Structures are given as C-alpha cells and as structure tokens.
Amino acid sequence: MKRMLLAVLADGMYSGRFSDYINHHKNMLIDLVTFTSINSAEEYLKNGSADILLVSGDMACEAGKLKNIKKIIILSDGSYTGAQEYPVIFKYQPAAHILKEIFAQVAEDDTIQGMPVIHTSKQAELIVVFSPYGGSGASTYARNLCAGMAGSNNVLYINLEIFDSFAEFESSTDNHEYICGMSEVVYYIKQKKDKLAFKLGSVIKRHKDGYNYILPVEDYRDLYSISPEDMECFTDVLASGMMYDKVVFDAGYVHGSLLKLLQVCDVLILPEASGQIQENKQHSFERLLIRNGMDNVVQNIQYIEMKGRWDAN
C-alpha cells in the first residue's frame, strides 16, 4: 500500500515540474496529489486522508488546521521561521533530493504505517558478483557491469564487502554518509522491516555513470549480523518493493546470509580461475555450496574473465 502525499504548491510551474518528476519515475512508495490552495486540499480531505502534507512555509498556519493528515512537512525557500514542530525541506534542490528527505521522514515517523514485505510479484533481476579469492577484479567488474546496464535499465549497486573499495572513488563521500548507507539499512532490516523500502529510498545515491548505489557498511560486523531471514526480507523488498530492473550485489564475505542471497539470486558471477591455487579455492567454494544443498547454484554459476579486461584505468 502506497503512502498518500498531498502537496499544496501555489507556484504552478514548480508544482508541475515536481509532479512530472514523481510521475515519470513511477514511484512505488507514494501517490502524489497536488493542489494550488489550502481550500482545495481541505475539500479533498473531507472524503479521505493523507499521510503527508507538503506545503510552502507561507501556508503553514492554515495547513495546521487541516484534518485527516498524519504529518506536515514545510517546503521552504530558506526564509521559514514558523512552528518548529514541522520538519523543513529546502525547496530549491533537485526533486530527487526532496523525495529522499520525505522518505527519511516517513521512515522515522511511527505514526505513519509502513509497507508489508511482499513475497511475490518479483520483478527485479538479482545478480551476485563474488570471488572466492582476492585480486580477481570482481568489484571493478561489478561496477562496470552496472554502468554497462544502466543505459537501458534502472540499476542498483549494493556493496557487501567487509572493507569498502567503492566509496573512496566518490569525492563527495564523508564519514557521516557511511552511517547512512548499508549500516543503517541493516538496522531497519532488523528493527523496522515495514519501513525498509522508505529507508532504502532515503539512502540510495546516484552515480555519475547512471546507476544508483548504497554505500557500504561502516563496520564489517554489521554484515555478519545479518541473518538468512534478514537477507530474504532485504531481497524481497528490493525485488518487489522498488522500481529496479537489475540489482547487483558486490559480495565480499562468507556467512549464512550470503548463502541465502546465492539461493534467491537469478545470476551468480565468479571470476575464471588463473592458476592452481585459484582453482583450488574455487573448488573449495563449490564444495561449500554442495554441502549446503545448493547444487543448482553451482550448475548456474557464470565464470567470467575479469582481471585485465575490467581493471579500472
């Protein structure tokens, strides 16, 4: 069930652009209804309700009198000095950033109902890139794979490595953003499953190569705290509760949760072994899967030549 978002935006041009963005991106989390006056919103609410009212600062006093609304968010040009009880979002920023801030507000507000995890209607293809040995170029391959698919697909990259090899390439990344990446997602998987989709919407970032991504965990122990059941919840939300065509997991750890991920994924990509030692480690990994009753996963592994061809320039 989507959350209802009402937006009262007196500026018709701004309202039109904001609505166009929401509608163009076919958001699965919210339904947007826009108005140009408080009176028209009030009339609409006589026969219904809304989870969120997004309103400009000069209308805040009137908006506070409306009924059947769970949360009011002020869309400000930077000059709003009114009631501190309402969260404020800066108006003149990309619509995508506004939407992320709205998702963050919904995720934290216990008065707004979440969304149940759907275990059917899978739509996204789940791809795992994993290497049983280091130095194979698997992480670079995973990122280039995302960039290559992004032209014709809506792609999400998720780094599941115990030590980050991704965010250092993002010059805008600071230490605070790590906390708002997979570490915070793990908390929501465990504590607030019904709000997970909204939390994901608030932490997902956009890469310059056209795909979206979530920053890695801040502490490797967060990865090992994920249970197989947690992983199943996570993949269910990604596959059926978000608008992605492809989700690529760059996996760099071994745990029961990883085995669950390999069971539910559509494609498992491993590097081709180079030399006897790498072949031995590859066979050891395959035996691990077989011991866990995952013979079908072994049969469906795609072995790819990675090193050299996929190294970063």
Solvent accessible surface area in square Angstrom, and as a share of the most:
residue,aa,sasa,rsa
1,M,160,0.71
2,K,81,0.34
3,R,5,0.02
4,M,49,0.22
5,L,0,0.00
6,L,0,0.00
7,A,0,0.00
8,V,0,0.00
9,L,5,0.03
10,A,63,0.48
11,D,69,0.36
12,G,48,0.46
13,M,145,0.65
14,Y,22,0.08
15,S,10,0.06
16,G,33,0.32
17,R,140,0.51
18,F,6,0.02
19,S,18,0.12
20,D,96,0.50
21,Y,54,0.20
22,I,7,0.04
23,N,101,0.52
24,H,142,0.63
25,H,88,0.39
26,K,141,0.60
27,N,26,0.13
28,M,56,0.25
29,L,6,0.03
30,I,3,0.02
31,D,63,0.33
32,L,32,0.16
33,V,42,0.24
34,T,48,0.28
35,F,29,0.12
36,T,84,0.49
37,S,42,0.27
38,I,14,0.07
39,N,112,0.57
40,S,42,0.27
41,A,0,0.00
42,E,82,0.37
43,E,103,0.46
44,Y,83,0.31
45,L,5,0.03
46,K,137,0.58
47,N,145,0.74
48,G,32,0.31
49,S,72,0.47
50,A,4,0.03
51,D,12,0.06
52,I,0,0.00
53,L,0,0.00
54,L,0,0.00
55,V,0,0.00
56,S,21,0.13
57,G,18,0.18
58,D,124,0.64
59,M,23,0.10
60,A,5,0.04
61,C,115,0.69
62,E,90,0.40
63,A,0,0.00
64,G,40,0.38
65,K,164,0.69
66,L,21,0.10
67,K,162,0.69
68,N,81,0.42
69,I,32,0.16
70,K,102,0.43
71,K,33,0.14
72,I,21,0.11
73,I,0,0.00
74,I,0,0.00
75,L,2,0.01
76,S,5,0.03
77,D,77,0.40
78,G,63,0.60
79,S,81,0.52
80,Y,43,0.16
81,T,125,0.72
82,G,34,0.32
83,A,45,0.35
84,Q,159,0.71
85,E,135,0.60
86,Y,37,0.14
87,P,32,0.20
88,V,76,0.44
89,I,2,0.01
90,F,95,0.39
91,K,30,0.13
92,Y,133,0.50
93,Q,46,0.21
94,P,78,0.49
95,A,23,0.18
96,A,35,0.27
97,H,91,0.41
98,I,1,0.01
99,L,10,0.05
100,K,53,0.22
101,E,67,0.30
102,I,0,0.00
103,F,9,0.04
104,A,34,0.26
105,Q,56,0.25
106,V,0,0.00
107,A,0,0.00
108,E,98,0.44
109,D,22,0.11
110,D,122,0.63
111,T,95,0.55
112,I,2,0.01
113,Q,113,0.50
114,G,2,0.02
115,M,25,0.11
116,P,92,0.58
117,V,34,0.19
118,I,78,0.40
119,H,131,0.58
120,T,95,0.55
121,S,89,0.58
122,K,104,0.44
123,Q,90,0.40
124,A,2,0.01
125,E,50,0.23
126,L,3,0.01
127,I,9,0.05
128,V,0,0.00
129,V,0,0.00
130,F,6,0.03
131,S,23,0.15
132,P,32,0.20
133,Y,18,0.07
134,G,68,0.66
135,G,60,0.58
136,S,10,0.06
137,G,18,0.17
138,A,13,0.10
139,S,20,0.13
140,T,22,0.13
141,Y,13,0.05
142,A,0,0.00
143,R,30,0.11
144,N,56,0.29
145,L,31,0.15
146,C,0,0.00
147,A,34,0.27
148,G,67,0.64
149,M,32,0.14
150,A,18,0.14
151,G,81,0.78
152,S,101,0.65
153,N,41,0.21
154,N,55,0.28
155,V,0,0.00
156,L,0,0.00
157,Y,0,0.00
158,I,0,0.00
159,N,1,0.00
160,L,0,0.00
161,E,28,0.12
162,I,53,0.27
163,F,151,0.63
164,D,41,0.21
165,S,43,0.28
166,F,1,0.00
167,A,1,0.01
168,E,139,0.63
169,F,129,0.54
170,E,26,0.12
171,S,121,0.78
172,S,86,0.56
173,T,27,0.16
174,D,77,0.40
175,N,126,0.65
176,H,118,0.53
177,E,38,0.17
178,Y,35,0.13
179,I,83,0.42
180,C,44,0.26
181,G,1,0.01
182,M,0,0.00
183,S,18,0.12
184,E,40,0.18
185,V,0,0.00
186,V,7,0.04
187,Y,111,0.42
188,Y,3,0.01
189,I,1,0.00
190,K,78,0.33
191,Q,116,0.52
192,K,48,0.20
193,K,79,0.34
194,D,64,0.33
195,K,10,0.04
196,L,0,0.00
197,A,7,0.06
198,F,0,0.00
199,K,9,0.04
200,L,0,0.00
201,G,10,0.09
202,S,18,0.11
203,V,12,0.07
204,I,15,0.08
205,K,44,0.19
206,R,152,0.56
207,H,16,0.07
208,K,173,0.74
209,D,70,0.36
210,G,23,0.22
211,Y,3,0.01
212,N,23,0.12
213,Y,3,0.01
214,I,0,0.00
215,L,2,0.01
216,P,0,0.00
217,V,10,0.06
218,E,100,0.45
219,D,45,0.23
220,Y,96,0.37
221,R,155,0.57
222,D,39,0.20
223,L,0,0.00
224,Y,81,0.31
225,S,52,0.34
226,I,2,0.01
227,S,34,0.22
228,P,48,0.30
229,E,118,0.53
230,D,10,0.05
231,M,0,0.00
232,E,69,0.31
233,C,8,0.05
234,F,1,0.00
235,T,4,0.02
236,D,28,0.14
237,V,9,0.05
238,L,0,0.00
239,A,5,0.04
240,S,8,0.05
241,G,11,0.10
242,M,15,0.07
243,M,70,0.31
244,Y,15,0.06
245,D,67,0.34
246,K,45,0.19
247,V,0,0.00
248,V,0,0.00
249,F,0,0.00
250,D,3,0.01
251,A,5,0.04
252,G,33,0.31
253,Y,6,0.02
254,V,78,0.45
255,H,56,0.25
256,G,31,0.30
257,S,0,0.00
258,L,0,0.00
259,L,27,0.13
260,K,47,0.20
261,L,0,0.00
262,L,2,0.01
263,Q,90,0.40
264,V,49,0.28
265,C,21,0.13
266,D,73,0.38
267,V,24,0.14
268,L,5,0.02
269,I,8,0.04
270,L,0,0.00
271,P,3,0.02
272,E,92,0.41
273,A,29,0.23
274,S,85,0.55
275,G,46,0.45
276,Q,119,0.53
277,I,128,0.65
278,Q,45,0.20
279,E,66,0.30
280,N,75,0.39
281,K,97,0.41
282,Q,18,0.08
283,H,81,0.36
284,S,51,0.33
285,F,12,0.05
286,E,32,0.14
287,R,130,0.47
288,L,42,0.21
289,L,0,0.00
290,I,85,0.43
291,R,172,0.63
292,N,72,0.37
293,G,59,0.56
294,M,3,0.01
295,D,67,0.35
296,N,89,0.46
297,V,11,0.06
298,V,31,0.18
299,Q,145,0.65
300,N,98,0.50
301,I,17,0.09
302,Q,86,0.38
303,Y,79,0.30
304,I,40,0.20
305,E,106,0.47
306,M,4,0.02
307,K,126,0.53
308,G,58,0.56
309,R,164,0.60
310,W,52,0.18
311,D,66,0.34
312,A,66,0.51
313,N,201,1.03
